[in-house]
Amino acid sequence: MTTMTDVARRAGVSVATVSHVLNDTRPVRPGTRAAVLGAIDELGYTPNTLARSLVTARTRSIGLAVSAISNPYFTEILQGVEACALEAGYSLLITDPHDDPRHERKVVQLLHERRVDGMIVAPSAEPAGMVEYLAHREVPTVFLDRLVGDDHDQVCAENAGPVRQLVGHLAESGHTRIGLVAGLPGLSTTTERIQGYREGLRAHGLSFAPELLAGGNSEAAGAQDATRRLLAAPKPPTAIVTANNAMTIGTLRALRELGLEVPRDIALACFDDFSWADLFTPRLTAIAQPSKDIGAAAVRLLLERLAQPDRPPRTVRLPCTFVHRTSCGCAETAPATPPAAQERNPIP
């Protein structure tokens, strides 16, 4: 087995210099660094990451706690996290909290016990216990997708503005009874998307009708029930906005069960695009989130926190894209981008 001593001998440097190159513990001249890296490559040397962590107090690993990893939205976020982490020389430990506050607290503790350098967490609707655990132990953490307060590092997409745009598009197409299948109560995404829904109605002179807002709990089955409730109203909606991709599936199932055709009988517009959204008939008009960019931004924000532990917390919001297809009931056009979303403390 090739050792660090073998690398030092081949590069013509001391073992300490090889260690400094591997662990970034002291500046090394570019020519010397190149010689060491060349020797490592030539000899096929693999560093002992356990021994390295004892020297540097860093494991170069990141804990990722994201619910519903099977959801295409979170799968793409995971791809963004993994690519950016790998580029920076970090590995990932991944857990699924299942949107359960008690399980969330447990898996975060398990990641911490694995000595990850920091965490990226998509919090549940009741994250207080988990947030308190991380804060008390001063674990560098970035919250993803769902916000927990401006005193934490966090990354998410814009929510209110894009939903306002969906509602506005439907209103401009002549719809005056527009329903919303909303997400799980307690999530910031749910609160902000309901806010955008109400703003969109108000901007087009439409009154908010409580019977046109139904909770789908961010899941397909819940959205299926919510859609049935909306359509059972005395004056049912002529158009529906769904607040995430899982709920879009549930709404489509309910419409099929009721024998309703989109958009002939009812228009549909969705928050969350996914790679197979244009395979439906009709093709789904949707808001596309920059999922991979959100994941990459979370990693960069965490690395920034590791490098500057005392800097002020930052909230980063990324803009979404309106993808105009045909489920809204009008002719398909080229995708249009909404007005630039506000970013607070954006990451370059």
Secondary structure, 3 states (H helix, E strand, C coil): CCCHHHHHHHHCCCHHHHHHHHHCCCCCCHHHHHHHHHHHHHHCCCCCHHHHHHHHCCCCEEEEECCCCCCHHHHHHHHHHHHHHHHCCCEEEEECCCCCHHHHHHHHHHHHHCCCCEEEECCCCCCHHHHHHHHHCCCCEEEECCCCCCCCEEEEECCHHHHHHHHHHHHHCCCCCEEEEECCCCCHHHHHHHHHHHHHHHHCCCCCCHHHEEECCCCHHHHHHHHHHHHCCCCCCCEEEECCHHHHHHHHHHHHHCCCCCCCCCEEEEECCCCCHHHCCCCCEEEECCHHHHHHHHHHHHHHHHHCCCCCCCEEEECCEEECCCCCCCCCCCCECCCCCCCCCCCC
